[in-house]
């Protein structure tokens, strides 16, 4: 019995000098739904138009292509929904592009006026057959992240107004 106790103590003492390897388990992101996968795998069509230009010309039901960056709000992704804010880099500027600015949330474009942000943003959403935003998050899916460059093709939603350009995306591509 003394041998087993002695052996166990010897193993414990020899392993004390080594730090155990830390294994961090990151939960795997859920696979996007087929509807979302279809939009993320489609290629945007047409020549992208600046958001501030599209806001003055786009009409509900029209197909448009926009490009910009995910920015314009402290939380540009809508929690639990397939929607985000796309900002127009021709009109609004993220804080990280301003010399000497050390803002912790540069995507909020906090140095721009509310009017500029309103004119320089569009809300992009992926909708189901009934026209409601899918109940799944977009952040981190397909390269979509704060300040990512994005090109989107979609239909201007019937709910769009002069104050809100709302686009139902049919193709979203990050990095373009």
N, CA, C and O of each residue as an XYZ file, in Angstrom:
704
protein
N       0.816     -1.180      0.000
C       0.000      0.000      0.000
C       0.865      1.251      0.000
O       0.572      2.226     -0.692
N       1.998      1.206      0.832
C       2.903      2.352      0.880
C       3.503      2.606     -0.501
O       3.777      3.754     -0.850
N       3.706      1.571     -1.276
C       4.296      1.705     -2.605
C       3.343      2.453     -3.528
O       3.770      3.316     -4.295
N       2.069      2.132     -3.459
C       1.083      2.801     -4.320
C       0.963      4.265     -3.934
O       0.917      5.127     -4.811
N       0.912      4.567     -2.634
C       0.820      5.958     -2.181
C       2.085      6.711     -2.583
O       2.015      7.840     -3.067
N       3.233      6.085     -2.381
C       4.502      6.716     -2.752
C       4.583      6.971     -4.251
O       5.057      8.025     -4.673
N       4.134      6.036     -5.046
C       4.149      6.166     -6.499
C       3.218      7.309     -6.944
O       3.574      8.105     -7.813
N       2.025      7.377     -6.340
C       1.059      8.428     -6.669
C       1.628      9.796     -6.312
O       1.489     10.739     -7.091
N       2.265      9.922     -5.151
C       2.866     11.194     -4.728
C       4.004     11.568     -5.674
O       4.144     12.738     -6.032
N       4.814     10.604     -6.082
C       5.920     10.866     -6.999
C       5.396     11.395     -8.328
O       5.969     12.336     -8.879
N       4.332     10.820     -8.849
C       3.752     11.284    -10.122
C       3.212     12.698     -9.960
O       3.427     13.552    -10.821
N       2.516     12.944     -8.867
C       1.960     14.277     -8.646
C       3.059     15.321     -8.521
O       2.934     16.415     -9.072
N       4.132     15.002     -7.808
C       5.224     15.955     -7.625
C       5.970     16.210     -8.922
O       6.377     17.343     -9.179
N       6.158     15.205     -9.734
C       6.870     15.419    -10.989
C       6.019     16.195    -11.984
O       6.560     16.897    -12.838
N       4.718     16.084    -11.892
C       3.867     16.828    -12.820
C       3.632     18.256    -12.351
O       3.147     19.080    -13.127
N       3.964     18.571    -11.098
C       3.749     19.919    -10.590
C       4.671     20.930    -11.247
O       4.321     22.106    -11.339
N       5.827     20.506    -11.701
C       6.767     21.438    -12.315
C       6.314     21.894    -13.682
O       6.757     22.941    -14.153
N       5.449     21.147    -14.332
C       4.969     21.512    -15.659
C       3.607     22.156    -15.525
O       2.745     21.703    -14.773
N       3.441     23.232    -16.282
C       2.127     23.864    -16.282
C       1.252     23.086    -17.256
O       1.683     22.745    -18.358
N       0.041     22.812    -16.849
C      -0.830     22.104    -17.770
C      -1.136     22.970    -18.984
O      -1.244     24.192    -18.884
N      -1.272     22.324    -20.113
C      -1.615     23.062    -21.318
C      -3.045     23.543    -21.192
O      -3.944     22.802    -20.794
N      -3.229     24.809    -21.542
C      -4.569     25.371    -21.490
C      -5.214     25.153    -22.843
O      -4.670     25.541    -23.877
N      -6.343     24.548    -22.823
C      -7.083     24.319    -24.050
C      -8.333     25.173    -23.988
O      -9.191     25.001    -23.123
N      -8.409     26.087    -24.919
C      -9.571     26.949    -24.981
C     -10.486     26.414    -26.056
O     -10.099     26.284    -27.218
N     -11.673     26.114    -25.665
C     -12.645     25.610    -26.617
C     -13.564     26.742    -27.024
O     -14.263     27.331    -26.199
N     -13.549     27.029    -28.303
C     -14.431     28.056    -28.832
C     -15.612     27.343    -29.460
O     -15.432     26.483    -30.321
N     -16.813     27.689    -29.039
C     -17.957     27.013    -29.622
C     -18.015     27.253    -31.125
O     -17.799     28.372    -31.590
N     -18.300     26.225    -31.862
C     -18.395     26.351    -33.313
C     -19.628     27.181    -33.659
O     -20.696     27.018    -33.068
N     -19.453     28.072    -34.630
C     -20.585     28.873    -35.068
C     -21.567     27.965    -35.790
O     -21.184     27.044    -36.512
N     -22.812     28.247    -35.579
C     -23.834     27.458    -36.249
C     -23.739     27.705    -37.749
O     -23.471     28.823    -38.188
N     -23.955     26.677    -38.512
C     -23.929     26.823    -39.963
C     -25.087     27.726    -40.376
O     -26.193     27.605    -39.848
N     -24.833     28.628    -41.317
C     -25.922     29.495    -41.759
C     -27.046     28.675    -42.404
O     -26.812     27.600    -42.955
N     -28.246     29.197    -42.325
C     -29.395     28.540    -42.941
C     -29.204     28.508    -44.453
O     -28.389     29.262    -44.985
N     -29.937     27.652    -45.148
C     -29.831     27.620    -46.615
C     -30.136     28.978    -47.253
O     -29.488     29.365    -48.226
N     -31.116     29.698    -46.710
C     -31.462     31.011    -47.273
C     -30.295     31.988    -47.140
O     -29.982     32.717    -48.081
N     -29.654     32.002    -45.977
C     -28.523     32.895    -45.762
C     -27.318     32.445    -46.580
O     -26.620     33.278    -47.158
N     -27.070     31.154    -46.637
C     -25.956     30.627    -47.435
C     -26.094     31.017    -48.896
O     -25.107     31.348    -49.553
N     -27.314     30.979    -49.400
C     -27.567     31.341    -50.805
C     -27.165     32.796    -51.066
O     -26.527     33.092    -52.076
N     -27.536     33.695    -50.162
C     -27.219     35.119    -50.319
C     -25.713     35.353    -50.190
O     -25.147     36.156    -50.931
N     -25.063     34.660    -49.255
C     -23.631     34.848    -49.040
C     -22.789     34.221    -50.146
O     -21.641     34.619    -50.341
N     -23.333     33.254    -50.870
C     -22.565     32.619    -51.940
C     -22.834     33.256    -53.301
O     -22.114     32.984    -54.262
N     -23.856     34.096    -53.393
C     -24.173     34.772    -54.651
C     -23.182     35.917    -54.887
O     -22.646     36.498    -53.943
N     -22.957     36.222    -56.142
C     -22.053     37.309    -56.505
C     -22.870     38.565    -56.786
O     -23.796     38.529    -57.597
N     -22.539     39.682    -56.125
C     -23.247     40.930    -56.406
C     -23.139     41.285    -57.891
O     -22.109     41.058    -58.526
N     -24.209     41.838    -58.420
C     -24.262     42.164    -59.848
C     -24.322     43.670    -60.050
O     -24.822     44.408    -59.200
N     -23.815     44.101    -61.167
C     -23.897     45.518    -61.503
C     -22.784     46.330    -60.873
O     -21.993     45.837    -60.070
N     -22.754     47.575    -61.262
C     -21.761     48.509    -60.741
C     -22.272     49.106    -59.441
O     -23.372     49.657    -59.400
N     -21.477     49.000    -58.372
C     -21.938     49.563    -57.095
C     -22.113     51.080    -57.163
O     -21.347     51.792    -57.811
N     -23.144     51.539    -56.474
C     -23.448     52.961    -56.373
C     -23.176     53.382    -54.936
O     -23.401     52.610    -54.004
N     -22.692     54.608    -54.758
C     -22.477     55.125    -53.405
C     -23.818     55.229    -52.692
O     -24.831     55.566    -53.306
N     -23.820     54.942    -51.413
C     -25.067     54.944    -50.640
C     -25.751     56.306    -50.692
O     -26.968     56.377    -50.865
N     -24.984     57.390    -50.544
C     -25.623     58.716    -50.545
C     -26.280     59.019    -51.891
O     -27.258     59.766    -51.943
N     -25.764     58.457    -52.968
C     -26.379     58.628    -54.283
C     -27.638     57.772    -54.388
O     -28.677     58.237    -54.858
N     -27.538     56.526    -53.949
C     -28.684     55.614    -54.016
C     -29.861     56.135    -53.197
O     -31.015     55.957    -53.588
N     -29.583     56.768    -52.078
C     -30.669     57.268    -51.220
C     -31.545     58.271    -51.958
O     -32.744     58.360    -51.695
N     -30.954     59.023    -52.877
C     -31.739     60.048    -53.578
C     -32.387     59.533    -54.865
O     -33.246     60.208    -55.432
N     -31.989     58.353    -55.328
C     -32.528     57.867    -56.594
C     -33.280     56.540    -56.502
O     -34.162     56.283    -57.320
N     -32.956     55.702    -55.537
C     -33.546     54.361    -55.448
C     -35.011     54.420    -55.030
O     -35.407     55.217    -54.179
N     -35.796     53.558    -55.652
C     -37.216     53.468    -55.336
C     -37.550     52.049    -54.900
O     -36.936     51.093    -55.374
N     -38.520     51.902    -54.001
C     -38.913     50.555    -53.574
C     -39.188     49.646    -54.780
O     -39.829     50.034    -55.756
N     -38.669     48.417    -54.661
C     -38.841     47.440    -55.729
C     -37.688     47.394    -56.712
O     -37.545     46.413    -57.442
N     -36.864     48.428    -56.750
C     -35.717     48.456    -57.661
C     -34.574     47.606    -57.133
O     -34.384     47.480    -55.923
N     -33.819     47.029    -58.047
C     -32.615     46.294    -57.683
C     -31.446     47.266    -57.734
O     -31.262     47.985    -58.716
N     -30.651     47.277    -56.652
C     -29.472     48.151    -56.607
C     -28.279     47.361    -56.083
O     -28.429     46.329    -55.428
N     -27.095     47.871    -56.387
C     -25.850     47.327    -55.843
C     -25.142     48.460    -55.133
O     -24.930     49.534    -55.697
N     -24.776     48.203    -53.873
C     -24.097     49.187    -53.034
C     -22.771     48.618    -52.565
O     -22.599     47.403    -52.473
N     -21.841     49.504    -52.271
C     -20.612     49.065    -51.605
C     -20.321     50.044    -50.488
O     -20.691     51.217    -50.549
N     -19.654     49.542    -49.475
C     -19.326     50.378    -48.332
C     -18.631     49.562    -47.270
O     -18.046     48.516    -47.551
N     -18.701     50.048    -46.050
C     -18.114     49.356    -44.907
C     -19.191     49.180    -43.842
O     -20.114     49.988    -43.735
N     -19.061     48.127    -43.067
C     -20.005     47.922    -41.969
C     -19.629     48.920    -40.881
O     -18.652     48.736    -40.154
N     -20.430     49.985    -40.786
C     -20.151     51.088    -39.849
C     -21.332     52.037    -39.818
O     -22.294     51.895    -40.573
N     -21.233     53.011    -38.920
C     -22.250     54.044    -38.827
C     -23.041     53.999    -37.533
O     -23.940     54.812    -37.316
N     -22.698     53.032    -36.660
C     -23.399     52.863    -35.398
C     -22.478     52.087    -34.466
O     -21.633     51.319    -34.925
N     -22.637     52.281    -33.162
C     -21.812     51.542    -32.198
C     -22.064     50.037    -32.296
O     -21.171     49.238    -32.012
N     -23.264     49.654    -32.691
C     -23.620     48.237    -32.888
C     -24.226     48.087    -34.278
O     -25.448     48.056    -34.418
N     -23.378     47.994    -35.318
C     -23.925     47.959    -36.680
C     -24.646     46.661    -37.049
O     -25.374     46.631    -38.042
N     -24.462     45.594    -36.275
C     -25.181     44.350    -36.532
C     -26.421     44.308    -35.645
O     -26.358     44.641    -34.461
N     -27.540     43.900    -36.220
C     -28.776     43.778    -35.453
C     -28.719     42.433    -34.726
O     -28.595     41.384    -35.357
N     -28.810     42.475    -33.412
C     -28.701     41.267    -32.588
C     -29.778     40.248    -32.952
O     -30.971     40.554    -32.959
N     -29.330     39.030    -33.253
C     -30.253     37.936    -33.518
C     -30.976     37.999    -34.845
O     -31.900     37.221    -35.081
N     -30.576     38.904    -35.712
C     -31.220     39.058    -37.022
C     -30.156     39.140    -38.111
O     -29.012     39.518    -37.856
N     -30.545     38.788    -39.303
C     -29.645     38.862    -40.456
C     -29.737     40.269    -41.040
O     -30.321     40.480    -42.103
N     -29.150     41.225    -40.325
C     -29.216     42.627    -40.739
C     -28.012     43.395    -40.181
O     -27.501     43.096    -39.102
N     -27.581     44.393    -40.957
C     -26.486     45.250    -40.514
C     -26.581     46.601    -41.204
O     -27.340     46.783    -42.156
N     -25.788     47.550    -40.697
C     -25.723     48.891    -41.269
C     -24.491     48.962    -42.161
O     -23.380     48.634    -41.745
N     -24.713     49.394    -43.391
C     -23.633     49.598    -44.345
C     -23.401     51.092    -44.467
O     -24.327     51.850    -44.755
N     -22.157     51.516    -44.247
C     -21.821     52.934    -44.290
C     -21.092     53.305    -45.565
O     -20.359     52.499    -46.139
N     -21.300     54.520    -45.994
C     -20.716     55.069    -47.219
C     -19.400     55.768    -46.888
O     -19.417     56.854    -46.309
N     -18.247     55.165    -47.243
C     -16.962     55.793    -46.917
C     -16.702     57.096    -47.669
O     -15.742     57.804    -47.365
N     -17.548     57.418    -48.649
C     -17.425     58.717    -49.329
C     -18.015     59.834    -48.478
O     -17.710     61.009    -48.683
N     -18.867     59.459    -47.516
C     -19.560     60.470    -46.731
C     -19.236     60.428    -45.242
O     -19.162     61.474    -44.597
N     -19.041     59.235    -44.690
C     -18.715     59.130    -43.267
C     -17.365     58.432    -43.101
O     -16.945     57.640    -43.945
N     -16.702     58.747    -41.997
C     -15.344     58.255    -41.775
C     -15.248     57.536    -40.441
O     -15.609     58.094    -39.405
N     -14.758     56.288    -40.459
C     -14.552     55.605    -39.180
C     -13.392     56.272    -38.445
O     -12.457     56.778    -39.066
N     -13.465     56.266    -37.125
C     -12.479     56.962    -36.297
C     -11.042     56.481    -36.522
O     -10.104     57.267    -36.388
N     -10.859     55.202    -36.861
C      -9.497     54.690    -37.044
C      -8.813     55.289    -38.269
O      -7.607     55.113    -38.444
N      -9.553     55.988    -39.114
C      -8.961     56.647    -40.279
C      -8.665     58.119    -40.007
O      -8.247     58.847    -40.908
N      -8.881     58.555    -38.776
C      -8.598     59.932    -38.385
C      -7.310     59.946    -37.582
O      -7.231     59.307    -36.533
N      -6.298     60.665    -38.057
C      -5.016     60.699    -37.352
C      -5.163     61.098    -35.888
O      -5.815     62.089    -35.559
N      -4.545     60.308    -35.022
C      -4.532     60.601    -33.594
C      -5.773     60.164    -32.835
O      -5.812     60.281    -31.610
N      -6.779     59.668    -33.523
C      -7.999     59.237    -32.841
C      -7.788     57.846    -32.266
O      -7.308     56.954    -32.965
N      -8.136     57.654    -31.017
C      -7.950     56.348    -30.362
C      -9.287     55.766    -29.903
O      -9.349     55.065    -28.893
N     -10.326     56.050    -30.628
C     -11.664     55.571    -30.289
C     -11.674     54.042    -30.224
O     -11.093     53.372    -31.078
N     -12.341     53.502    -29.203
C     -12.413     52.050    -29.037
C     -13.439     51.409    -29.969
O     -13.408     50.195    -30.173
N     -14.334     52.194    -30.531
C     -15.330     51.679    -31.468
C     -15.306     52.530    -32.739
O     -16.247     53.281    -32.997
N     -14.243     52.419    -33.530
C     -14.099     53.302    -34.695
C     -15.221     53.160    -35.717
O     -15.459     54.084    -36.495
N     -15.916     52.024    -35.734
C     -16.986     51.803    -36.695
C     -18.215     52.655    -36.407
O     -19.112     52.735    -37.246
N     -18.279     53.302    -35.227
C     -19.453     54.119    -34.942
C     -19.422     55.465    -35.660
O     -20.433     56.166    -35.702
N     -18.264     55.835    -36.228
C     -18.113     57.098    -36.957
C     -18.656     58.260    -36.122
O     -19.393     59.112    -36.619
N     -18.275     58.273    -34.846
C     -18.842     59.230    -33.893
C     -18.461     60.681    -34.175
O     -19.102     61.592    -33.650
N     -17.453     60.914    -34.976
C     -17.049     62.291    -35.274
C     -17.905     62.908    -36.381
O     -17.869     64.121    -36.590
N     -18.677     62.073    -37.092
C     -19.559     62.592    -38.129
C     -20.894     63.005    -37.517
O     -21.319     62.466    -36.495
N     -21.537     63.957    -38.151
C     -22.821     64.447    -37.646
C     -23.916     63.402    -37.867
O     -23.808     62.565    -38.764
N     -24.959     63.453    -37.054
C     -26.080     62.531    -37.263
C     -26.670     62.648    -38.676
O     -27.076     61.644    -39.262
N     -26.717     63.857    -39.217
C     -27.247     64.050    -40.575
C     -26.376     63.347    -41.615
O     -26.891     62.701    -42.527
N     -25.060     63.475    -41.476
C     -24.146     62.789    -42.407
C     -24.314     61.275    -42.304
O     -24.328     60.569    -43.313
N     -24.443     60.787    -41.066
C     -24.601     59.345    -40.880
C     -25.925     58.867    -41.478
O     -25.989     57.782    -42.056
N     -26.966     59.663    -41.341
C     -28.256     59.287    -41.924
C     -28.152     59.220    -43.447
O     -28.666     58.286    -44.062
N     -27.497     60.196    -44.053
C     -27.350     60.213    -45.509
C     -26.365     59.157    -46.013
O     -26.441     58.726    -47.163
N     -25.441     58.746    -45.142
C     -24.383     57.837    -45.564
C     -24.538     56.403    -45.095
O     -23.559     55.658    -45.073
N     -25.750     55.996    -44.716
C     -25.936     54.613    -44.279
C     -27.167     53.996    -44.932
O     -28.111     54.684    -45.320
N     -27.116     52.684    -45.036
C     -28.257     51.889    -45.500
C     -28.343     50.675    -44.592
O     -27.324     50.178    -44.111
N     -29.548     50.204    -44.359
C     -29.726     48.984    -43.587
C     -29.899     47.838    -44.567
O     -30.761     47.867    -45.445
N     -29.059     46.830    -44.394
C     -29.062     45.656    -45.265
C     -29.650     44.502    -44.460
O     -29.262     44.284    -43.312
N     -30.579     43.765    -45.054
C     -31.152     42.619    -44.358
C     -31.347     41.464    -45.328
O     -31.527     41.658    -46.531
N     -31.306     40.259    -44.774
C     -31.624     39.059    -45.537
C     -32.976     38.607    -45.010
O     -33.144     38.386    -43.810
N     -33.939     38.470    -45.916
C     -35.309     38.202    -45.497
C     -35.790     36.817    -45.916
O     -35.241     36.191    -46.822
N     -36.834     36.360    -45.225
C     -37.465     35.085    -45.567
C     -38.541     35.323    -46.637
O     -38.681     36.438    -47.140
N     -39.284     34.296    -46.976
C     -40.309     34.390    -48.018
C     -41.406     35.402    -47.674
O     -42.061     35.933    -48.571
N     -41.610     35.671    -46.378
C     -42.624     36.638    -45.956
C     -42.066     38.058    -45.865
O     -42.799     38.987    -45.527
N     -40.791     38.233    -46.161
C     -40.182     39.557    -46.122
C     -39.676     39.992    -44.767
O     -39.395     41.173    -44.567
N     -39.551     39.054    -43.816
C     -39.038     39.379    -42.480
C     -37.567     38.988    -42.391
O     -37.150     37.975    -42.953
N     -36.790     39.794    -41.686
C     -35.361     39.488    -41.517
C     -35.195     38.124    -40.863
O     -35.873     37.804    -39.887
N     -34.286     37.324    -41.412
C     -34.019     36.003    -40.855
C     -33.604     36.138    -39.396
O     -32.952     37.111    -39.016
N     -33.984     35.159    -38.583
C     -33.663     35.171    -37.153
C     -32.334     34.458    -36.921
O     -32.268     33.457    -36.208
N     -31.293     34.980    -37.524
C     -29.945     34.463    -37.287
C     -28.966     35.612    -37.470
O     -29.148     36.454    -38.349
N     -27.936     35.647    -36.648
C     -26.989     36.769    -36.712
C     -26.076     36.680    -37.936
O     -25.773     35.593    -38.428
N     -25.653     37.833    -38.405
C     -24.719     37.898    -39.533
C     -23.281     38.159    -39.095
O     -22.346     37.838    -39.828
N     -23.094     38.732    -37.922
C     -21.749     39.097    -37.485
C     -20.855     37.867    -37.445
O     -21.185     36.865    -36.809
N     -19.710     37.954    -38.136
C     -18.746     36.871    -38.161
C     -19.001     35.829    -39.242
O     -18.185     34.928    -39.435
N     -20.105     35.937    -39.938
C     -20.439     34.967    -40.982
C     -19.931     35.483    -42.325
O     -20.176     36.634    -42.685
N     -19.233     34.644    -43.054
C     -18.792     35.006    -44.403
C     -17.901     36.226    -44.469
O     -17.904     36.939    -45.473
N     -17.132     36.481    -43.411
C     -16.226     37.631    -43.401
C     -16.881     38.937    -42.986
O     -16.248     39.991    -43.057
N     -18.134     38.890    -42.556
C     -18.827     40.110    -42.146
C     -18.427     40.482    -40.723
O     -18.641     39.719    -39.781
N     -17.847     41.661    -40.588
C     -17.368     42.152    -39.298
C     -17.367     43.675    -39.339
O     -17.462     44.275    -40.409
N     -17.261     44.286    -38.182
C     -17.170     45.744    -38.123
C     -16.035     46.221    -39.013
O     -14.928     45.686    -38.964
N     -16.315     47.223    -39.820
C     -15.393     47.868    -40.754
C     -15.025     47.019    -41.974
O     -14.175     47.429    -42.765
N     -15.636     45.861    -42.145
C     -15.368     45.055    -43.343
C     -15.926     45.785    -44.564
O     -16.992     46.398    -44.511
N     -15.179     45.702    -45.662
C     -15.671     46.227    -46.936
C     -16.661     45.211    -47.481
O     -16.400     44.009    -47.492
N     -17.805     45.717    -47.934
C     -18.882     44.831    -48.375
C     -19.528     45.388    -49.645
O     -19.702     46.597    -49.795
N     -19.880     44.473    -50.557
C     -20.683     44.817    -51.721
C     -21.980     44.020    -51.616
O     -21.966     42.823    -51.329
N     -23.091     44.697    -51.850
C     -24.414     44.094    -51.689
C     -25.263     44.389    -52.921
O     -25.285     45.514    -53.420
N     -25.956     43.370    -53.399
C     -27.003     43.566    -54.402
C     -28.306     43.153    -53.742
O     -28.365     42.152    -53.028
N     -29.350     43.936    -53.986
C     -30.641     43.602    -53.401
C     -31.736     44.491    -53.933
O     -31.523     45.333    -54.806
N     -32.905     44.283    -53.385
C     -34.088     45.041    -53.775
C     -34.392     46.063    -52.691
O     -34.388     45.746    -51.501
N     -34.654     47.288    -53.118
C     -35.041     48.320    -52.161
C     -36.398     47.892    -51.584
O     -37.366     47.690    -52.317
N     -36.443     47.759    -50.257
C     -37.649     47.287    -49.579
C     -38.772     48.312    -49.679
O     -38.530     49.517    -49.741
N     -39.997     47.814    -49.694
C     -41.155     48.714    -49.768
C     -41.232     49.616    -48.541
O     -41.852     50.679    -48.590
N     -40.597     49.194    -47.423
C     -40.601     50.000    -46.195
C     -39.570     51.129    -46.210
O     -39.512     51.915    -45.264
N     -38.765     51.223    -47.253
C     -37.764     52.291    -47.336
C     -38.436     53.651    -47.358
O     -39.510     53.834    -47.932
N     -37.770     54.595    -46.717
C     -38.265     55.972    -46.682
C     -37.103     56.911    -46.960
O     -35.969     56.469    -47.147
N     -37.383     58.191    -46.986
C     -36.318     59.184    -47.165
C     -35.332     59.147    -45.998
O     -34.171     59.525    -46.152
N     -35.797     58.690    -44.825
C     -34.937     58.619    -43.651
C     -34.234     57.284    -43.484
O     -33.280     57.183    -42.712
N     -34.690     56.248    -44.201
C     -34.115     54.916    -44.037
C     -34.089     54.177    -45.372
O     -35.136     53.839    -45.925
N     -32.889     53.932    -45.880
C     -32.738     53.101    -47.073
C     -32.603     51.672    -46.577
O     -31.632     51.328    -45.903
N     -33.584     50.842    -46.913
C     -33.632     49.458    -46.466
C     -33.538     48.563    -47.693
O     -34.344     48.670    -48.617
N     -32.530     47.667    -47.691
C     -32.294     46.806    -48.849
C     -32.404     45.342    -48.436
O     -31.758     44.899    -47.487
N     -33.231     44.605    -49.162
C     -33.355     43.167    -48.969
C     -32.310     42.510    -49.870
O     -32.471     42.443    -51.088
N     -31.254     42.035    -49.251
C     -30.096     41.533    -49.995
C     -30.377     40.216    -50.702
O     -31.025     39.318    -50.165
N     -29.865     40.132    -51.933
C     -29.882     38.871    -52.676
C     -28.470     38.342    -52.877
O     -28.281     37.181    -53.240
N     -27.469     39.207    -52.637
C     -26.064     38.815    -52.708
C     -25.264     39.735    -51.803
O     -25.389     40.958    -51.866
N     -24.436     39.123    -50.954
C     -23.558     39.881    -50.045
C     -22.162     39.282    -50.169
O     -21.978     38.070    -50.052
N     -21.193     40.144    -50.405
C     -19.823     39.671    -50.501
C     -18.900     40.601    -49.705
O     -18.824     41.799    -49.977
N     -18.208     40.035    -48.729
C     -17.272     40.809    -47.912
C     -15.923     40.854    -48.614
O     -15.545     39.930    -49.333
N     -15.213     41.938    -48.391
C     -13.865     42.076    -48.935
C     -13.818     42.636    -50.336
O     -12.760     42.621    -50.965
N     -14.910     43.121    -50.837
C     -14.928     43.665    -52.201
C     -15.157     45.159    -52.188
O     -15.203     45.786    -53.247
